[in-house]
Each structure stands twice: as structure tokens, then as C-alpha cells.
Amino acid sequence: MLVLQILAHEPMHGWGISERIQGLSKDVLRVTQGSLYPALHRLEKRGLLTSYWGSSRNNRKAKYYRLTGAGEKSLGQEAEGWERFVAAVQGVMGGV
């Protein structure tokens, strides 16, 4: 869900996705390359992402990922499920 959310705003290469998640979470969430790249490949295989080769800011060859229409739909469903989960946990924590 986090990867899809990041890519909903702009195409990005793997390192950029990892940095964005870490930055937005104020260093609480860290996505390692060993976790991120297999996840990107799975999301691409499921048709939620597409990829293309481009140049990074430092002129290195990098694979960029972009959200597809199916990815946007999946993100919406994941976000709704997350909101239900958070509300349920808050209900339990506040009801005890």
C-alpha cells in the first residue's frame, strides 16, 4: 500500500521510493532493497505497476515505476481496508 501511495503522485525509481517512505515517516519506516525490489516485481507482475528505464538525477540508469489504472483501484481498496483496520483498533483501545 505504501509503495502504491508513493507512486500515485509521480513515477519513481526504487531508491527514491525507499527514501520517500523513510522521509515521510520521519525515519520510523525503512524499506530495505531486499524487501522493496521483490515487492516492486510482484506488483508489476500483478499489473499494478509498469516500469521503464530512465536516468536518475545523477545521470545513472534507473528503472522507474509508474502506477497503472489497476494500481490506482487497488490503492483505493487497500486504503479503505486500512481505515477500517485503524478504526477497529482505536475502538478496542478506547473501549477497554
The first five atom37 places (N, CA, C, CB, O) and aatype in JSON, in Angstrom:
{
  "aatype": [12, 10, 19, 10, 5, 9, 10, 0, 8, 6, 14, 12, 8, 7, 17, 7, 9, 15, 6, 1, 9, 5, 7, 10, 15, 11, 3, 19, 10, 1, 19, 16, 5, 7, 15, 10, 18, 14, 0, 10, 8, 1, 10, 6, 11, 1, 7, 10, 10, 16, 15, 18, 17, 7, 15, 15, 1, 2, 2, 1, 11, 0, 11, 18, 18, 1, 10, 16, 7, 0, 7, 6, 11, 15, 10, 7, 5, 6, 0, 6, 7, 17, 6, 1, 13, 19, 0, 0, 19, 5, 7, 19, 12, 7, 7, 19],
  "atom_mask": [
    [1, 1, 1, 1, 1],
    [1, 1, 1, 1, 1],
    [1, 1, 1, 1, 1],
    [1, 1, 1, 1, 1],
    [1, 1, 1, 1, 1],
    [1, 1, 1, 1, 1],
    [1, 1, 1, 1, 1],
    [1, 1, 1, 1, 1],
    [1, 1, 1, 1, 1],
    [1, 1, 1, 1, 1],
    [1, 1, 1, 1, 1],
    [1, 1, 1, 1, 1],
    [1, 1, 1, 1, 1],
    [1, 1, 1, 0, 1],
    [1, 1, 1, 1, 1],
    [1, 1, 1, 0, 1],
    [1, 1, 1, 1, 1],
    [1, 1, 1, 1, 1],
    [1, 1, 1, 1, 1],
    [1, 1, 1, 1, 1],
    [1, 1, 1, 1, 1],
    [1, 1, 1, 1, 1],
    [1, 1, 1, 0, 1],
    [1, 1, 1, 1, 1],
    [1, 1, 1, 1, 1],
    [1, 1, 1, 1, 1],
    [1, 1, 1, 1, 1],
    [1, 1, 1, 1, 1],
    [1, 1, 1, 1, 1],
    [1, 1, 1, 1, 1],
    [1, 1, 1, 1, 1],
    [1, 1, 1, 1, 1],
    [1, 1, 1, 1, 1],
    [1, 1, 1, 0, 1],
    [1, 1, 1, 1, 1],
    [1, 1, 1, 1, 1],
    [1, 1, 1, 1, 1],
    [1, 1, 1, 1, 1],
    [1, 1, 1, 1, 1],
    [1, 1, 1, 1, 1],
    [1, 1, 1, 1, 1],
    [1, 1, 1, 1, 1],
    [1, 1, 1, 1, 1],
    [1, 1, 1, 1, 1],
    [1, 1, 1, 1, 1],
    [1, 1, 1, 1, 1],
    [1, 1, 1, 0, 1],
    [1, 1, 1, 1, 1],
    [1, 1, 1, 1, 1],
    [1, 1, 1, 1, 1],
    [1, 1, 1, 1, 1],
    [1, 1, 1, 1, 1],
    [1, 1, 1, 1, 1],
    [1, 1, 1, 0, 1],
    [1, 1, 1, 1, 1],
    [1, 1, 1, 1, 1],
    [1, 1, 1, 1, 1],
    [1, 1, 1, 1, 1],
    [1, 1, 1, 1, 1],
    [1, 1, 1, 1, 1],
    [1, 1, 1, 1, 1],
    [1, 1, 1, 1, 1],
    [1, 1, 1, 1, 1],
    [1, 1, 1, 1, 1],
    [1, 1, 1, 1, 1],
    [1, 1, 1, 1, 1],
    [1, 1, 1, 1, 1],
    [1, 1, 1, 1, 1],
    [1, 1, 1, 0, 1],
    [1, 1, 1, 1, 1],
    [1, 1, 1, 0, 1],
    [1, 1, 1, 1, 1],
    [1, 1, 1, 1, 1],
    [1, 1, 1, 1, 1],
    [1, 1, 1, 1, 1],
    [1, 1, 1, 0, 1],
    [1, 1, 1, 1, 1],
    [1, 1, 1, 1, 1],
    [1, 1, 1, 1, 1],
    [1, 1, 1, 1, 1],
    [1, 1, 1, 0, 1],
    [1, 1, 1, 1, 1],
    [1, 1, 1, 1, 1],
    [1, 1, 1, 1, 1],
    [1, 1, 1, 1, 1],
    [1, 1, 1, 1, 1],
    [1, 1, 1, 1, 1],
    [1, 1, 1, 1, 1],
    [1, 1, 1, 1, 1],
    [1, 1, 1, 1, 1],
    [1, 1, 1, 0, 1],
    [1, 1, 1, 1, 1],
    [1, 1, 1, 1, 1],
    [1, 1, 1, 0, 1],
    [1, 1, 1, 0, 1],
    [1, 1, 1, 1, 1]
  ],
  "atom_positions": [
    [[0.83, -1.19, 0.0], [0.0, 0.0, 0.0], [0.88, 1.25, 0.0], [-0.95, 0.0, 1.21], [0.58, 2.22, -0.7]],
    [[1.95, 1.24, 0.78], [2.82, 2.42, 0.85], [3.5, 2.7, -0.49], [3.88, 2.23, 1.94], [3.6, 3.86, -0.91]],
    [[3.95, 1.65, -1.15], [4.6, 1.83, -2.46], [3.59, 2.4, -3.45], [5.17, 0.48, -2.98], [3.91, 3.32, -4.2]],
    [[2.39, 1.86, -3.46], [1.37, 2.38, -4.37], [1.05, 3.84, -4.08], [0.1, 1.53, -4.28], [0.87, 4.63, -5.0]],
    [[0.99, 4.19, -2.81], [0.7, 5.58, -2.42], [1.79, 6.52, -2.92], [0.55, 5.69, -0.9], [1.5, 7.6, -3.43]],
    [[3.04, 6.12, -2.76], [4.15, 6.95, -3.22], [4.07, 7.14, -4.73], [5.51, 6.33, -2.83], [4.25, 8.25, -5.23]],
    [[3.81, 6.06, -5.45], [3.78, 6.14, -6.91], [2.51, 6.78, -7.45], [3.92, 4.76, -7.5], [2.44, 7.09, -8.64]],
    [[1.51, 6.99, -6.62], [0.29, 7.67, -7.06], [0.57, 9.13, -7.41], [-0.79, 7.59, -5.98], [-0.2, 9.76, -8.13]],
    [[1.67, 9.67, -6.9], [1.99, 11.07, -7.12], [2.92, 11.31, -8.29], [2.61, 11.64, -5.88], [2.81, 12.32, -8.98]],
    [[3.84, 10.36, -8.54], [4.77, 10.5, -9.66], [5.54, 9.2, -9.84], [5.74, 11.7, -9.44], [5.74, 8.46, -8.88]],
    [[5.99, 8.93, -11.07], [6.85, 7.77, -11.28], [8.16, 7.97, -10.5], [7.14, 7.56, -12.79], [8.62, 9.09, -10.31]],
    [[8.73, 6.87, -10.06], [9.93, 6.96, -9.24], [10.73, 5.67, -9.35], [9.57, 7.26, -7.76], [10.16, 4.6, -9.6]],
    [[12.03, 5.76, -9.15], [12.87, 4.56, -9.12], [12.89, 4.0, -7.7], [14.31, 4.88, -9.62], [12.5, 4.68, -6.75]],
    [[13.34, 2.78, -7.57], [13.28, 2.08, -6.3], [13.92, 2.81, -5.14], [0.0, 0.0, 0.0], [13.33, 2.92, -4.07]],
    [[15.13, 3.33, -5.36], [15.82, 4.04, -4.28], [15.0, 5.25, -3.84], [17.22, 4.48, -4.73], [14.92, 5.55, -2.65]],
    [[14.4, 5.95, -4.8], [13.58, 7.12, -4.48], [12.35, 6.74, -3.67], [0.0, 0.0, 0.0], [11.95, 7.47, -2.76]],
    [[11.74, 5.6, -4.0], [10.58, 5.13, -3.25], [10.97, 4.88, -1.81], [9.99, 3.83, -3.89], [10.29, 5.31, -0.88]],
    [[12.08, 4.18, -1.63], [12.57, 3.87, -0.28], [12.86, 5.15, 0.52], [13.83, 3.0, -0.36], [12.47, 5.26, 1.68]],
    [[13.53, 6.08, -0.11], [13.86, 7.35, 0.55], [12.6, 8.14, 0.9], [14.76, 8.2, -0.35], [12.53, 8.74, 1.98]],
    [[11.62, 8.15, 0.02], [10.38, 8.9, 0.25], [9.61, 8.31, 1.43], [9.49, 8.89, -1.01], [9.12, 9.05, 2.28]],
    [[9.51, 6.98, 1.5], [8.83, 6.33, 2.62], [9.54, 6.67, 3.93], [8.76, 4.79, 2.42], [8.9, 7.02, 4.92]],
    [[10.85, 6.55, 3.92], [11.62, 6.85, 5.13], [11.46, 8.3, 5.54], [13.11, 6.52, 4.9], [11.28, 8.59, 6.72]],
    [[11.53, 9.21, 4.59], [11.39, 10.64, 4.9], [10.01, 11.01, 5.41], [0.0, 0.0, 0.0], [9.89, 11.72, 6.41]],
    [[8.97, 10.53, 4.73], [7.61, 10.88, 5.14], [7.24, 10.28, 6.49], [6.62, 10.41, 4.09], [6.41, 10.82, 7.21]],
    [[7.87, 9.15, 6.82], [7.58, 8.52, 8.12], [8.52, 9.02, 9.22], [7.7, 6.99, 8.0], [8.52, 8.5, 10.33]],
    [[9.32, 10.03, 8.89], [10.29, 10.59, 9.85], [11.2, 9.49, 10.4], [9.55, 11.29, 11.02], [11.42, 9.4, 11.61]],
    [[11.71, 8.67, 9.5], [12.66, 7.59, 9.79], [12.09, 6.44, 10.61], [13.83, 8.15, 10.51], [12.85, 5.61, 11.1]],
    [[10.78, 6.38, 10.77], [10.18, 5.26, 11.5], [10.13, 4.02, 10.6], [8.76, 5.63, 12.01], [10.39, 2.91, 11.06]],
    [[9.78, 4.22, 9.33], [9.68, 3.11, 8.38], [10.89, 3.13, 7.46], [8.37, 3.19, 7.57], [11.21, 4.15, 6.85]],
    [[11.54, 1.99, 7.37], [12.68, 1.84, 6.46], [12.45, 0.6, 5.62], [14.02, 1.74, 7.24], [12.26, -0.5, 6.14]],
    [[12.47, 0.78, 4.32], [12.26, -0.32, 3.4], [13.61, -0.68, 2.79], [11.22, 0.05, 2.29], [14.21, 0.13, 2.07]],
    [[14.08, -1.88, 3.06], [15.36, -2.32, 2.53], [15.22, -2.73, 1.07], [15.93, -3.48, 3.36], [14.13, -3.06, 0.61]],
    [[16.33, -2.72, 0.35], [16.31, -3.14, -1.05], [15.88, -4.59, -1.18], [17.69, -2.94, -1.67], [15.22, -4.96, -2.15]],
    [[16.25, -5.41, -0.2], [15.87, -6.82, -0.23], [14.37, -7.04, -0.1], [0.0, 0.0, 0.0], [13.86, -8.09, -0.51]],
    [[13.66, -6.08, 0.45], [12.21, -6.15, 0.55], [11.53, -5.4, -0.59], [11.74, -5.58, 1.88], [10.53, -5.85, -1.14]],
    [[12.09, -4.25, -0.95], [11.44, -3.38, -1.92], [11.43, -3.96, -3.33], [12.13, -2.04, -1.94], [10.37, -4.01, -3.96]],
    [[12.57, -4.39, -3.83], [12.62, -4.81, -5.23], [11.79, -6.05, -5.51], [14.05, -5.06, -5.63], [11.14, -6.1, -6.55]],
    [[11.79, -7.07, -4.63], [10.85, -8.18, -4.87], [9.39, -7.72, -4.85], [11.06, -9.27, -3.83], [8.57, -8.22, -5.63]],
    [[9.06, -6.77, -3.97], [7.69, -6.25, -3.91], [7.36, -5.51, -5.21], [7.52, -5.31, -2.69], [6.26, -5.67, -5.74]],
    [[8.28, -4.71, -5.72], [8.05, -4.0, -6.98], [7.81, -4.99, -8.12], [9.24, -3.08, -7.31], [6.92, -4.78, -8.95]],
    [[8.59, -6.04, -8.17], [8.42, -7.05, -9.22], [7.07, -7.76, -9.1], [9.57, -8.08, -9.16], [6.41, -8.02, -10.11]],
    [[6.66, -8.07, -7.88], [5.34, -8.7, -7.68], [4.22, -7.76, -8.11], [5.15, -9.11, -6.2], [3.27, -8.18, -8.77]],
    [[4.33, -6.49, -7.73], [3.29, -5.51, -8.1], [3.24, -5.33, -9.62], [3.55, -4.16, -7.42], [2.16, -5.18, -10.19]],
    [[4.4, -5.35, -10.25], [4.44, -5.22, -11.71], [3.83, -6.46, -12.37], [5.89, -5.0, -12.19], [3.08, -6.35, -13.34]],
    [[4.15, -7.62, -11.84], [3.61, -8.87, -12.38], [2.09, -8.92, -12.25], [4.23, -10.07, -11.67], [1.4, -9.48, -13.11]],
    [[1.55, -8.34, -11.17], [0.1, -8.3, -10.95], [-0.58, -7.22, -11.79], [-0.2, -8.07, -9.48], [-1.81, -7.12, -11.78]],
    [[0.19, -6.41, -12.51], [-0.38, -5.38, -13.37], [-0.7, -4.08, -12.64], [0.0, 0.0, 0.0], [-1.4, -3.23, -13.19]],
    [[-0.19, -3.92, -11.42], [-0.46, -2.71, -10.65], [0.56, -1.61, -10.95], [-0.46, -3.02, -9.16], [0.31, -0.44, -10.68]],
    [[1.7, -2.01, -11.51], [2.76, -1.07, -11.89], [3.25, -1.4, -13.28], [3.93, -1.11, -10.88], [3.15, -2.53, -13.74]],
    [[3.78, -0.39, -13.95], [4.57, -0.58, -15.15], [5.93, 0.03, -14.88], [3.88, 0.06, -16.42], [6.09, 0.8, -13.93]],
    [[6.9, -0.31, -15.7], [8.25, 0.24, -15.48], [8.87, 0.65, -16.81], [9.15, -0.79, -14.77], [8.46, 0.2, -17.88]],
    [[9.85, 1.51, -16.71], [10.62, 1.94, -17.88], [11.99, 2.39, -17.4], [9.88, 3.11, -18.65], [12.17, 2.73, -16.23]],
    [[12.95, 2.38, -18.3], [14.31, 2.79, -17.94], [14.49, 4.27, -18.23], [15.37, 1.95, -18.71], [14.04, 4.77, -19.27]],
    [[15.14, 4.96, -17.33], [15.41, 6.38, -17.47], [16.7, 6.73, -16.75], [0.0, 0.0, 0.0], [17.42, 5.84, -16.28]],
    [[16.98, 8.0, -16.66], [18.18, 8.47, -15.96], [17.78, 9.11, -14.64], [18.97, 9.48, -16.83], [16.81, 9.85, -14.56]],
    [[18.55, 8.8, -13.61], [18.3, 9.39, -12.3], [18.88, 10.81, -12.27], [18.91, 8.52, -11.16], [19.46, 11.26, -13.26]],
    [[18.72, 11.49, -11.15], [19.23, 12.86, -11.02], [20.73, 12.94, -11.21], [18.86, 13.43, -9.67], [21.25, 13.96, -11.67]],
    [[21.43, 11.86, -10.85], [22.89, 11.87, -11.01], [23.32, 11.17, -12.3], [23.56, 11.2, -9.8], [24.43, 10.67, -12.41]],
    [[22.41, 11.14, -13.28], [22.65, 10.6, -14.62], [23.02, 9.13, -14.64], [23.73, 11.39, -15.29], [23.77, 8.68, -15.51]],
    [[22.5, 8.37, -13.7], [22.68, 6.92, -13.71], [21.43, 6.28, -14.28], [22.98, 6.38, -12.3], [20.32, 6.79, -14.12]],
    [[21.62, 5.15, -14.94], [20.49, 4.41, -15.48], [19.68, 3.85, -14.31], [20.96, 3.25, -16.43], [20.23, 3.25, -13.39]],
    [[18.36, 4.07, -14.35], [17.49, 3.62, -13.26], [16.17, 3.15, -13.83], [17.27, 4.75, -12.22], [15.68, 3.68, -14.83]],
    [[15.6, 2.14, -13.19], [14.29, 1.64, -13.58], [13.24, 2.41, -12.8], [14.17, 0.1, -13.35], [13.23, 2.39, -11.57]],
    [[12.35, 3.08, -13.52], [11.28, 3.86, -12.91], [9.99, 3.07, -12.94], [11.1, 5.21, -13.64], [9.71, 2.32, -13.88]],
    [[9.2, 3.24, -11.88], [7.92, 2.55, -11.75], [6.79, 3.56, -11.77], [7.87, 1.7, -10.47], [6.92, 4.66, -11.23]],
    [[5.69, 3.16, -12.39], [4.51, 4.03, -12.52], [3.27, 3.21, -12.18], [4.41, 4.63, -13.97], [3.17, 2.04, -12.54]],
    [[2.34, 3.83, -11.5], [1.08, 3.19, -11.13], [0.2, 3.03, -12.37], [0.34, 4.02, -10.05], [0.13, 3.93, -13.21]],
    [[-0.45, 1.89, -12.5], [-1.4, 1.67, -13.59], [-2.82, 1.98, -13.09], [-1.31, 0.2, -14.13], [-3.01, 2.28, -11.91]],
    [[-3.79, 1.92, -13.98], [-5.18, 2.09, -13.57], [-5.58, 1.04, -12.54], [0.0, 0.0, 0.0], [-6.27, 1.35, -11.57]],
    [[-5.14, -0.2, -12.76], [-5.43, -1.26, -11.79], [-4.74, -0.97, -10.46], [-4.97, -2.64, -12.34], [-5.27, -1.29, -9.39]],
    [[-3.56, -0.36, -10.52], [-2.85, 0.01, -9.3], [-3.59, 1.09, -8.52], [0.0, 0.0, 0.0], [-3.65, 1.04, -7.29]],
    [[-4.16, 2.05, -9.24], [-4.95, 3.1, -8.57], [-6.16, 2.5, -7.88], [-5.4, 4.17, -9.6], [-6.48, 2.87, -6.75]],
    [[-6.83, 1.57, -8.55], [-8.0, 0.91, -7.98], [-7.6, 0.11, -6.74], [-8.68, -0.02, -9.02], [-8.27, 0.16, -5.71]],
    [[-6.5, -0.62, -6.84], [-6.02, -1.42, -5.72], [-5.64, -0.53, -4.54], [-4.82, -2.26, -6.14], [-5.93, -0.87, -3.39]],
    [[-5.02, 0.6, -4.81], [-4.65, 1.54, -3.75], [-5.9, 2.01, -3.01], [-3.88, 2.74, -4.33], [-5.9, 2.08, -1.78]],
    [[-6.95, 2.33, -3.74], [-8.2, 2.76, -3.11], [-8.77, 1.69, -2.21], [0.0, 0.0, 0.0], [-9.22, 1.98, -1.1]],
    [[-8.75, 0.45, -2.67], [-9.27, -0.65, -1.87], [-8.4, -0.89, -0.63], [-9.35, -1.93, -2.71], [-8.91, -1.11, 0.46]],
    [[-7.09, -0.84, -0.81], [-6.17, -1.03, 0.32], [-6.35, 0.07, 1.35], [-4.7, -1.06, -0.18], [-6.34, -0.19, 2.56]],
    [[-6.5, 1.3, 0.88], [-6.67, 2.43, 1.8], [-7.96, 2.29, 2.6], [-6.67, 3.77, 1.02], [-7.98, 2.58, 3.8]],
    [[-9.04, 1.85, 1.96], [-10.31, 1.64, 2.66], [-10.15, 0.56, 3.73], [-11.43, 1.26, 1.67], [-10.63, 0.72, 4.86]],
    [[-9.49, -0.52, 3.38], [-9.25, -1.6, 4.34], [-8.4, -1.13, 5.51], [0.0, 0.0, 0.0], [-8.65, -1.51, 6.65]],
    [[-7.4, -0.31, 5.23], [-6.53, 0.23, 6.27], [-7.34, 1.12, 7.22], [-5.37, 1.03, 5.65], [-7.17, 1.04, 8.44]],
    [[-8.19, 1.96, 6.68], [-9.01, 2.84, 7.52], [-9.93, 2.04, 8.43], [-9.84, 3.79, 6.64], [-10.1, 2.38, 9.6]],
    [[-10.52, 0.97, 7.91], [-11.37, 0.1, 8.73], [-10.55, -0.55, 9.85], [-12.04, -0.99, 7.86], [-11.01, -0.64, 10.99]],
    [[-9.35, -0.99, 9.52], [-8.47, -1.63, 10.5], [-8.1, -0.65, 11.61], [-7.2, -2.16, 9.81], [-8.18, -0.99, 12.79]],
    [[-7.68, 0.56, 11.23], [-7.3, 1.58, 12.21], [-8.48, 1.91, 13.12], [-6.79, 2.86, 11.51], [-8.32, 2.02, 14.33]],
    [[-9.68, 2.09, 12.53], [-10.87, 2.4, 13.33], [-11.19, 1.27, 14.3], [-12.08, 2.68, 12.41], [-11.59, 1.52, 15.44]],
    [[-11.03, 0.02, 13.86], [-11.31, -1.12, 14.73], [-10.33, -1.17, 15.9], [-11.24, -2.43, 13.94], [-10.74, -1.4, 17.04]],
    [[-9.06, -0.95, 15.64], [-8.05, -0.96, 16.72], [-8.31, 0.19, 17.68], [-6.61, -0.85, 16.13], [-8.24, 0.02, 18.9]],
    [[-8.63, 1.38, 17.15], [-8.93, 2.51, 18.03], [-10.16, 2.24, 18.87], [-9.14, 3.79, 17.21], [-10.21, 2.65, 20.03]],
    [[-11.16, 1.55, 18.31], [-12.35, 1.2, 19.07], [-12.02, 0.27, 20.22], [0.0, 0.0, 0.0], [-12.53, 0.45, 21.33]],
    [[-11.19, -0.71, 19.97], [-10.79, -1.64, 21.03], [-9.96, -0.92, 22.08], [-10.0, -2.83, 20.44], [-10.2, -1.1, 23.28]],
    [[-9.0, -0.12, 21.66], [-8.12, 0.56, 22.6], [-8.89, 1.58, 23.44], [-6.97, 1.26, 21.85], [-8.61, 1.76, 24.62]],
    [[-9.86, 2.24, 22.82], [-10.64, 3.25, 23.55], [-11.77, 2.65, 24.38], [0.0, 0.0, 0.0], [-12.28, 3.28, 25.3]],
    [[-12.15, 1.41, 24.04], [-13.28, 0.79, 24.73], [-12.9, -0.04, 25.94], [0.0, 0.0, 0.0], [-13.77, -0.56, 26.64]],
    [[-11.63, -0.16, 26.19], [-11.2, -1.01, 27.33], [-11.11, -0.19, 28.58], [-9.83, -1.68, 27.04], [-10.77, -0.71, 29.64]]
  ]
}
